[in-house]
């Protein structure tokens, strides 16, 4: 299977070749692997594809249900219903009611039920089943994938919930469908066994992606789920808005031929334990990349704590986990060598995280946040991700020339960390570079003293770095911000040099 996309043509099919074949998908005993079919350069498109299936993002907020067509959230007090199956709709004329990727095909099955219990959890797997009628090649690929996929060990709660959904879909929809098929001699869904449903339900949990801009929709792409997660990925993703939701995977660093493609599906600006927890709960996956296995997280000390020592005074050392990916690891001080169990450290950090959330929810002033930050620094390494999280909010509160230096210094500290965690750039790094540029330019632009050449060089380097990253990111809004920074700097140079 080879994937890609052609120029700017619309996504009629899920995949089409762009320029030349740049990836290959291999099914091996170890699993599925997407590899580079040739050498790739940073920013080069690896492949593009549109979703095969669209469905509601669950669960909806209290007092709301999804439109079975467009997935838009509708108040339960104002619900209208599909004229055929009686499921909730935003409008009886909703265009997506006829869309084969959403409600267009499933309606004939949903109307067979004798229940008004609208369980939206069954819609996505049912729509996946309809690939066998509206996209046979992709259905065949999916069946091959499911047959090669290693089964995971779900927890009892997840397993019971999944079995409940499978039984509900079977008893209320697929069993009545089988009777209709037998009576009419017309086969609508040939493959719909309980075993297959269980595999699809299990796969959908980790293979779907949220639509951009907080859309109440989740998407299923054929190839993207095959790309494994890494906290040091060699590719990045961009997704267009409705109606295509086209996703493009691009290289963020040089990739040699036959190298597996990796991507990131979680927030990388968190510590190792938090990243691995979110990865497990959302994708049921693990990560053993260079960052996750390094106690210092590539030299950033992003999860490090200050050691409080064994006596009345802290020893001044730093606590780090011996084996960051192990739940039973010990944390050891690099100075006094005291050891503490992982669960104790995790519980303490979780408590601090709760305090951070409470303080930020109160919308504190800059002075209040500075005071809270000072308290955090009694326990956490200056580069700890919770410290960085507070600093990110703090720099947005700094306003005025008198705070420009402080803002710039904090931005620089965050930039130095982000450069290590995002060596190939990224949205967050550009945002921090922009903040650093604003702070430094504010000082230099208002200075009545002779401007130092090194200050001018620093701004020039910042603009160059921002331009380089945004050119690869293909983000129009971000590019506009960077273009404005570059223009501001260029105009200043014309007037002062």
Secondary structure as the mmCIF struct_conf table of DSSP 4:
data_model
#
loop_
_struct_conf.conf_type_id
_struct_conf.id
_struct_conf.beg_label_comp_id
_struct_conf.beg_label_asym_id
_struct_conf.beg_label_seq_id
_struct_conf.end_label_comp_id
_struct_conf.end_label_asym_id
_struct_conf.end_label_seq_id
TURN_TY1_P TURN_TY1_P1 UNK A 7 UNK A 8
BEND BEND1 UNK A 12 UNK A 14
STRN STRN1 UNK A 15 UNK A 15
BEND BEND2 UNK A 19 UNK A 20
STRN STRN2 UNK A 23 UNK A 28
TURN_TY1_P TURN_TY1_P2 UNK A 29 UNK A 30
STRN STRN3 UNK A 31 UNK A 36
BEND BEND3 UNK A 37 UNK A 38
STRN STRN4 UNK A 40 UNK A 40
TURN_TY1_P TURN_TY1_P3 UNK A 42 UNK A 43
STRN STRN5 UNK A 45 UNK A 49
BEND BEND4 UNK A 52 UNK A 52
STRN STRN6 UNK A 53 UNK A 56
BEND BEND5 UNK A 58 UNK A 59
HELX_LH_PP_P HELX_LH_PP_P1 UNK A 60 UNK A 61
TURN_TY1_P TURN_TY1_P4 UNK A 62 UNK A 63
STRN STRN7 UNK A 64 UNK A 66
TURN_TY1_P TURN_TY1_P5 UNK A 68 UNK A 70
STRN STRN8 UNK A 73 UNK A 75
HELX_RH_3T_P HELX_RH_3T_P1 UNK A 76 UNK A 78
STRN STRN9 UNK A 80 UNK A 81
TURN_TY1_P TURN_TY1_P6 UNK A 83 UNK A 85
STRN STRN10 UNK A 88 UNK A 89
BEND BEND6 UNK A 90 UNK A 90
TURN_TY1_P TURN_TY1_P7 UNK A 92 UNK A 93
HELX_RH_3T_P HELX_RH_3T_P2 UNK A 95 UNK A 98
TURN_TY1_P TURN_TY1_P8 UNK A 100 UNK A 106
HELX_RH_AL_P HELX_RH_AL_P1 UNK A 107 UNK A 110
TURN_TY1_P TURN_TY1_P9 UNK A 111 UNK A 112
BEND BEND7 UNK A 114 UNK A 114
TURN_TY1_P TURN_TY1_P10 UNK A 120 UNK A 120
HELX_RH_AL_P HELX_RH_AL_P2 UNK A 121 UNK A 129
TURN_TY1_P TURN_TY1_P11 UNK A 130 UNK A 130
HELX_RH_AL_P HELX_RH_AL_P3 UNK A 131 UNK A 134
HELX_RH_AL_P HELX_RH_AL_P4 UNK A 136 UNK A 148
BEND BEND8 UNK A 149 UNK A 149
HELX_LH_PP_P HELX_LH_PP_P2 UNK A 150 UNK A 152
HELX_RH_AL_P HELX_RH_AL_P5 UNK A 156 UNK A 169
HELX_RH_PI_P HELX_RH_PI_P1 UNK A 170 UNK A 174
HELX_RH_AL_P HELX_RH_AL_P6 UNK A 175 UNK A 184
BEND BEND9 UNK A 188 UNK A 188
BEND BEND10 UNK A 190 UNK A 190
HELX_RH_AL_P HELX_RH_AL_P7 UNK A 194 UNK A 207
STRN STRN11 UNK A 208 UNK A 210
HELX_LH_PP_P HELX_LH_PP_P3 UNK A 211 UNK A 211
BEND BEND11 UNK A 212 UNK A 212
TURN_TY1_P TURN_TY1_P12 UNK A 213 UNK A 214
BEND BEND12 UNK A 216 UNK A 216
STRN STRN12 UNK A 217 UNK A 220
BEND BEND13 UNK A 222 UNK A 223
HELX_RH_3T_P HELX_RH_3T_P3 UNK A 224 UNK A 226
BEND BEND14 UNK A 227 UNK A 227
STRN STRN13 UNK A 228 UNK A 229
TURN_TY1_P TURN_TY1_P13 UNK A 231 UNK A 232
BEND BEND15 UNK A 234 UNK A 234
STRN STRN14 UNK A 235 UNK A 239
TURN_TY1_P TURN_TY1_P14 UNK A 242 UNK A 244
STRN STRN15 UNK A 247 UNK A 251
BEND BEND16 UNK A 252 UNK A 253
STRN STRN16 UNK A 255 UNK A 255
TURN_TY1_P TURN_TY1_P15 UNK A 257 UNK A 258
HELX_LH_PP_P HELX_LH_PP_P4 UNK A 259 UNK A 259
STRN STRN17 UNK A 260 UNK A 260
HELX_LH_PP_P HELX_LH_PP_P5 UNK A 261 UNK A 261
STRN STRN18 UNK A 262 UNK A 263
BEND BEND17 UNK A 266 UNK A 266
BEND BEND18 UNK A 268 UNK A 270
HELX_RH_AL_P HELX_RH_AL_P8 UNK A 272 UNK A 283
TURN_TY1_P TURN_TY1_P16 UNK A 290 UNK A 293
TURN_TY1_P TURN_TY1_P17 UNK A 295 UNK A 300
TURN_TY1_P TURN_TY1_P18 UNK A 302 UNK A 303
STRN STRN19 UNK A 305 UNK A 306
BEND BEND19 UNK A 310 UNK A 313
STRN STRN20 UNK A 318 UNK A 321
BEND BEND20 UNK A 322 UNK A 323
TURN_TY1_P TURN_TY1_P19 UNK A 324 UNK A 325
TURN_TY1_P TURN_TY1_P20 UNK A 327 UNK A 328
STRN STRN21 UNK A 330 UNK A 333
TURN_TY1_P TURN_TY1_P21 UNK A 334 UNK A 336
STRN STRN22 UNK A 339 UNK A 341
HELX_RH_AL_P HELX_RH_AL_P9 UNK A 342 UNK A 361
TURN_TY1_P TURN_TY1_P22 UNK A 362 UNK A 363
HELX_RH_AL_P HELX_RH_AL_P10 UNK A 366 UNK A 376
TURN_TY1_P TURN_TY1_P23 UNK A 377 UNK A 379
STRN STRN23 UNK A 380 UNK A 380
TURN_TY1_P TURN_TY1_P24 UNK A 382 UNK A 383
HELX_RH_AL_P HELX_RH_AL_P11 UNK A 385 UNK A 397
BEND BEND21 UNK A 400 UNK A 400
HELX_RH_3T_P HELX_RH_3T_P4 UNK A 401 UNK A 403
HELX_RH_AL_P HELX_RH_AL_P12 UNK A 404 UNK A 421
TURN_TY1_P TURN_TY1_P25 UNK A 422 UNK A 424
HELX_RH_AL_P HELX_RH_AL_P13 UNK A 427 UNK A 446
BEND BEND22 UNK A 449 UNK A 449
HELX_LH_PP_P HELX_LH_PP_P6 UNK A 450 UNK A 452
HELX_RH_AL_P HELX_RH_AL_P14 UNK A 453 UNK A 473
TURN_TY1_P TURN_TY1_P26 UNK A 474 UNK A 474
HELX_RH_AL_P HELX_RH_AL_P15 UNK A 476 UNK A 496
#
